Amino acid sequence: ITNHDIATANAAAFGAGCFVVGTQALLFGMAPDYYAPVIRGAGVGWAVAMGRAGSFFGPLLPGMVGQGKVLFLLLPVIAVAGVAALLLAARSPQE
C-alpha cells in the first residue's frame, strides 16, 4: 500500500484476519481425524496451542526485524507450511 489508502489497508487487515481465524478453525476441525483415539485430546490440544502461539508471536516478527525484511524471512516458513499441508492432505486420517 504505497499511497497510504486507509480503506485498502483496512480491507487487507480484515481479509488477513478472516483467513487466520478460518484456518485455525479448520485445523481444529481436522485435527481429530489425524490422531489415534488414545492421544486425540493431547493432539488437538497441541494444535490449538500452536495456533494460539502463532497468533501471538506472528505480529511480533515485523517489530523485531523491521518491516522491509519480513516477507523475505517468511518465504521459507510459508514454503514449509505449504509442504506440510500437502503432506497432511495426502495422508489418510486415522479410522
C-alpha positions, 0 to 999 in steps of 0.5 A: 500500500504505497499511497497510504489508502486507509480503506485498502489497508483496512480491507487487507487487515480484515481479509488477513484476519478472516483467513487466520481465524478460518484456518485455525478453525479448520485445523481444529476441525481436522485435527481429530481425524489425524490422531489415534483415539488414545492421544486425540485430546493431547493432539488437538490440544497441541494444535490449538496451542500452536495456533494460539502461539502463532497468533501471538508471536506472528505480529511480533516478527515485523517489530523485531526485524523491521518491516522491509525484511519480513516477507523475505524471512517468511518465504521459507516458513510459508514454503514449509507450511505449504509442504506440510499441508500437502503432506497432511492432505495426502495422508489418510486420517486415522479410522 
